Amino acid sequence: MEEIIRHIHIEMLQAHCDAQSHIDDYMFLTERLENVFPENRNVKLEVFLMLYCEEGEVKLELNNVARHLQANDLLISLPNTIIGQVMASPNHKVKVFCFSNRFIQRLTQTQKYSWKSICYIQENPIKHFGENRNETFHQYLKLIEDKIQTPPDKYQKEILLHIASAFYGEMVAETTRKSIEKEKQGYHTPVKQPDFIFKQFMEALTADNGKHRTLTYYADLFCYSPKYLSRIVKQISGKNALTLIHENAIEHIIPELRHSNKSIKEISVDFEFPNVSFFAQYVKKYLGMTPTEYRNSSQEKK
């Protein structure tokens, strides 16, 4: 009988948040492997995972490929990766970071989609930190842990988000440097057509700022049928193209509702909704409340 693969997303990790763990809308941090990986079960993580081995050893399978981490090794796993056969030495000590897709979506709004980095991570998921880089990495860990342990206030979540963003940016910058070095040495990975199509889609989506919210718009950009583009996006990312499109739109709408002085009508016009009523319905569908309710609730938390 085919083995059942358990899908893990950020909300599901709430049940495993013990005294040494932290969870919010964007991030889950734990020191216990079993909080993320159930014993003898394969999981498909719908999160961006960083597994840092501080001491001992950790062995696992990443998309059926055996991987081995030792002290000061960092494993980076992209969303929709299947992880199984997780084993650790008795003296192991780890830090596990899970970043939600929503968090990664928010980050990619401010920079061009780094396809080379993503390809490099897929091919080289384990990074060993030398002495200099290891010190920088531990500084980020200490900042995050210190902020988690302080009494919560209205700024804690935003500060954690910025620290985690910088931490994530360091990892992406490092992998980008490595991928460029590899290219200069003459190593070129052939790009398959589905990967190229998905790259086109993600770059167009990131640059769009949430103004176009139909699959037909993106399919027409590249002269593909909506059905074909949808199939490719699902094949590569594991998510529906429309889901990615709406996640992108909402992540651009949220800061406008939270931080801008524009009226709800002005925001709806900026995002090219036909009228305020359509905008309100859209926001309520994806955020669970109307634009006005969301704006008010955000202001109350400040």
N, C-alpha and C positions, 0 to 999 in steps of 0.2 A: 504494500500500500504506500502511496506517495506520502512523504512526510509533510505535515502541516507546518507552514512557516508563519510565525507570529509577527504581525506588523506592530511596530512600536512608534508612536508619535509623542510629542512633548507632553500632551495632556495625560497620557497613560502613565507617565513616570511619577505623577503626583502621589500615587499610592505607595511609592518606594522612597519617599522623601523623609529620611530619618533625621536625627539631631545633627548629623555630620553632613547633611545634604542641603541643597538650596534649589528652589524652583521658582520661576516666574513665567510670564508669557513668552519669553525669548530663550531662556537658558535653564538647563538642569546640570547641577554640579554634584558629584558624589565621589566618595573614596572606596565604594564597594562595587565590584564587578557584578555581583548578583542583583544589584538594583536595576541594572540595565539588561543583563543577559541571563535569562532563566536557565537553570541547569538542564543540560541535555536537550536544548531546544535551539533550532535555527531561528534567527529573527531578521526581519527586513526593517531596517531603521529608516523611518521617514524624517530623519533629522540629520544635521551635519555633526559628525562625531569627532572629537579629539580625545584619544586615550593616551595618557602620558604615564610611562612606567618609571617610577622613581627608584624602586629597588626590586631585586629579584627578576623573574622572567614571566612573560605572558605569551601563550601560544594560542592561535585561533585561525580560522579559515575566513578569508575575505573573498566572496564570490567563488567559493570552492578552491581558492589558492591558499596554501599554508603560509602563514606569516609568523614571525618570531620577534618579540620585543625583549630587549634587555634594558638595564638601567640607563636612564637618560634618552630613551627612544620615545618618539611621538608617532602614533598612528593617526592618520587623517582619513576619515571615511566619509564619502559623499552620500547625500540622501539616496534612498532606494538601493543601498548596498545590502547584500545578504551576508550576515555574520553568524558563524557557528563554531562548534567544537572549541569553546573557550576554556582554556586550562591555565592555571597560574601556579607558580612555585609557592611553597608554604610561607616564605618570607617576603612575598610580593607586597609592594606598596604602590598604589596607583591614584591618579586623578582622572576622572572621566567627565568631559564636558559635552553636553548635547545642546546644540543651537537649533532652534526651530526654523523651518523654511521661511516663516514670516520674518524672522530676524535677518536671515541671509538676503531675502528680498529687499528689506529696508536698506541693507548695506549696498547692494548693487545699484540702488537708485543714484548714488553719488559717484559712481565710477563705471567706466565701460566694462561690459561683461568680459572677464578675463578667461577666454577659452583656452589659451595656451596653459595657463595655470591649472585649469580643471583637468586637461588632458594629462599634464605632468603628475598631478595627484593620483589620477587613476592608475598610471603606470608605476608610480613610486610612492605608495601610501605610507611608508615608514621613513622617518627622518631621525638621524642621530645628532644630538646637540653636542658640539664641542664645548670646551670650558667657557669661552666668552659668550656664546649664544645661550648656553645653559643658564648663566647668571641673569641674562635679560629675561628669559622665559620665567625663571623663578620670581623675578620682581613682579611680573604680571600676575602670577599665581597668588603672591602675597597681597597685592593690591585688591584682587577680587575677594579673597578670603577675609581680609580685614574689613572690607566694606560690608560683606554679608553678615559679619559678626557684630557690627555696630547696631545700636537700636534704630529701627526703621524710622525714616522721616519722609517728607514729601520729595526729597531730592535723591533718596537712595537708589530707586529704580533707574532713574535717568543716568546717574553716575555709573552704576553698574553696566548699563548699556554702553556708555562711552568707553569704559575700560575694556569690556568684552569686544567692542568694535575695533579698538586699537590692537588688542591681542590677536583677533582674527586677521586684521590687516597685516600684522607682522608675519603670520604664517603664509598668507597669500603672496606677500612681497618676496619671502624667501623662496617659495616654490617658483615664482616668476623668474627670479634670478637663476635658479637651477635650470629651468627649461630653456632660457636664453643661452646659458653656457653650453648646454647639450646641443642646441642648434648650431652654435659656433664650431663645435667639434665635429659637425657633419652628420649628426644623428637626426633623421627626419622620420617621423611616424606618419605613414600614409593615412590620409583622412578619408574615411568612408563616407559615401553620399548621405546616409541618414545623419551622421554626426555633423556634416557640413550644413544640412538643412536645419537641424536643431540649433546650430550656432547662429545661422541667419535669423531664425525666429527669435532667439533670446536677445540678440543684439538690437533687433528692431523693437522688441517689447520694452527693453530697458530704456531705449531712447525716446519712447513714445510718451512717457509721463502720464499714462493712464487715460488718455483722451479717446482712444479707440478700443472698444470692448467687444468686438465681434471676431470670430474666427475667419469669416470671409474677408475682412480687411487685410489680415496678415497673409492669408492664402493668395489674395490678388497681388500683394506686393511682390511675390516671387513666382507668380504664374503657376501655382499648384492648386489642385482642388482642395477644398476644405477637408474633405474626408481623408485625402492622402496626407496632408499636413498634420491632421489630428492623430493619425496612426503613427507617424514618425515621432511626434512629440511624446506620445504615450510609450512608445517603444524605448526611447532613450531615457526619458526622465521618470517614467512610471506614473506620471500624473497627466490628467487631461489638459489639453491646450487651453480650454476655456477656464479651467481652474487657475492656471498660471496667469492668464489674462486678467481675471477678476482680482486675484491676489495683488497683482501689480497695481491695478487701479485703486484698490482700497488703501494700499500702502502710500499712495500719493495723496489720497483724499484725507487721510487721518491727520497729518500735520497741518493741513489747511483748516480743518475744523478745530484743532487744538490751539494753534498758535497765531493764525492770521486774524486780522481785524475785518476781513471781508464778510459781507452778509452771506447767508445761505444761498440766496439767489445768485450772487456774484460768483460763488464757488461752483454752483451748478452750471453757470454759463462758461466758466473757465474750462470745465471738463466736458463741455459740449453736450450736455444733456438737453433734451428737447424742452423740458420745463422743470420747475422745482418739484412738482409732484413725482415725476419719474426719478429724480435724484433722491428724494426722500425714501421712495420704495427701494431703490438700489442699496442705499446705505443701511436701511433697516434689515434688508435681507442678509447682508454680510457682517454687520456689526451688532445686530439684535436690538437696535434702537434707532430712532429718527436722528437726522443730523443735529437738530436742536437739542435733543436729549443727550446725545453723545458730547456735544460741546459743553453743555451744562455740567455733566458728570465729570468731564476733564477739568473744568475750572474749580469744581468742589474739591478735587484731590490736590490742588495746588496749595 
